[in-house]
Every structure is written in structure tokens, then in C-alpha cells.
Amino acid sequence: MPVALVVGASRGIGLALVQELLSREDTTVFATVRSAPPPELVESGAKILTLDLTDDAFIAGAAAQVPALDILIVSGAMGEDDKLQTTSPERLLEYLDTNVVGVHRTMRAFLPALRKGTAPQKKVVFISSACGSLEIEVNQTLGFRGPYAVSKAALNMLTVQYHNELVNEGKEDFIVIPLDPGWVDTYMGRLSGDGGMPPAHCAKGIADIVWGLKPEDSAKFLRWNGEKVPW
């Protein structure tokens, strides 16, 4: 009976992931929101927690309510198609605080619960983006660029370093990956235009990947459909 936590579950990919995970047999799902949860989440049967990626107290309060955990998926993020030339240092720090430091805060807070999980392998998925790929972003003119891409590249390195510490050096039973959800029909996705896939379709692909992760997959950069993404 795996226990999963989805951080950033009020809408879009996060909400769809909660619904998909709950459809899997004998899975308990915790879901976090920053404010009032939407009706769909309330009715889903998930255990709802309040968590803000930029607030240590909120994160600690949420972590105290989760005694043991097998799967952690951090989906919350901020993103606009801003240009670096017009992005103030303060604005760039906002991106990094939410998309990188916020993920780090969350991972540190929930590590004790993950270590108490009963699954043979503890699975950690940070929702990243192909925008965080250095190879893909060279000469790129499409999608979110600027500070968003900078923050996702940093998130990818955060993932690798957690792999290094937990899996490679610590020899713990963890699998830690960054995952590109692709172009999805969400608020953020529509900022790049119409035509994104339904969140439910993306969520099923991500859940299938999570269920199938093996130790050798740790630190691989994967797409929602299982393809590898270049670093």
C-alpha cells in the first residue's frame, strides 16, 4: 500500500496526478495546496495539507502530518515567458526561491518520512521541464525561457546532487529523478499557446513511469512518456 505525496495539487498537472494516483490500487495520497482546495481535490479523497514552497513553517507543519512516505512528487512551480534582460535580480530570486530552493526545503522536510516508508524503493520525482536542458535550450526560440529555464536547469542539478548523496554515496534505497511533463493544457501551458495534451493524459504517463522506476533509473532526466531528455 504505497503512500504518495503530491506537492502543488490545486490545479493542472498536480491535481491530475492526485486523481491518477488515487485510481491505483491501495494507494494513499496526500496533496498540498497553498490556499483553499478546489472542489475536485476535496471530492477526490486525498488527504489535503497546506504547504507553500517558500515558507519553512508551512512545510514543517505539513511534514509533521505525514508519518511515512513512499513517493514524493513536487509539482508546484512559478513560470512566465520572461526575458532575462528585463528580469530584475529580485524577480530572478523569486523564481529560484520557488522552483529550486522550495523543492529543496520540501525534500529536506519530508526525508524523515521517506526513510520510514515501507516500499523497497523510495521514489522522488521533481517536475522539471525540457526548458532546463542546456542542449535543448541553445538557440531556442519557443517555450518558457529566461529565468524559468534558469531555475529548471538548477532544479535538474539539485536532483542530481540528491541522487549523489542519497543513492551513490549513502547507498540508500532511493530513486530520484527530474521529469519533463511535456506541453500540457494548463494555465502555464496555455501561455505558450493552445494544443497541449490533457492533464489527465500527462498524469497517467507520469504515474506509469513512477510505478516502473528501477534503481538504475535514478538521476535520469525523463519525459512523461518515458523518453530520455538530454541534459
MOGI-V371205 format. One record per backbone hydrogen bond with DSSP energy under -0.5 kcal/mol. NH is the residue of the N-H (numbers start at 1). CO is the residue of the C=O. Records with the same first field share a line. If there is no record, write none. Layout:
# MOGI-V371205
NH->CO + CO
This chain:
# MOGI-V371205
4->2 + 28
5->71
6->30
7->5 + 73
8->6 + 32
9->32
14->11
15->11
16->12
17->13
18->14
19->15
20->16
21->17
22->18
23->19 + 20
24->21
27->24
28->2 + 26
30->4
31->47
32->6
33->49
41->38
42->38
43->39
44->40 + 41
45->41 + 42
46->41
47->29
48->46
49->31
51->33 + 49
55->52
56->54
59->55
60->56
61->57
62->58
63->59
64->60
65->62
66->63
67->65
69->113
70->3
71->3
72->123
73->5
74->125
75->7 + 73
76->7
82->80
86->83
87->84
88->86
92->88
93->89
94->90
95->91
96->92
97->93
98->94
99->95
100->96
101->96
102->97
104->100
105->101
106->102
107->103
108->104
109->105
110->106
111->107
114->110
115->111
116->112 + 113
117->114
122->173
123->70 + 121
124->175
125->72
126->177
127->74 + 125
128->126 + 179
132->129
133->130
134->132 + 231
137->133
138->134
140->137
148->145
149->145
150->146
151->147
152->148
153->149
154->150
155->151
156->152
157->153
158->154
159->155
160->156
161->157
162->158
163->159
164->160
165->161
166->162
167->163
168->163
169->164
170->165
171->167
172->166
174->172
175->122
177->124
178->220
179->126
180->222
181->128 + 179
184->182
185->197
186->184
190->186
191->187 + 188
192->189
193->190
197->183
201->198
202->198
203->199
204->200
205->201
206->202
207->203
208->204
209->205
210->206
211->207
212->208
213->209 + 210
217->214
218->215
219->176
220->217
222->178 + 220
223->227
224->180
226->223
229->221
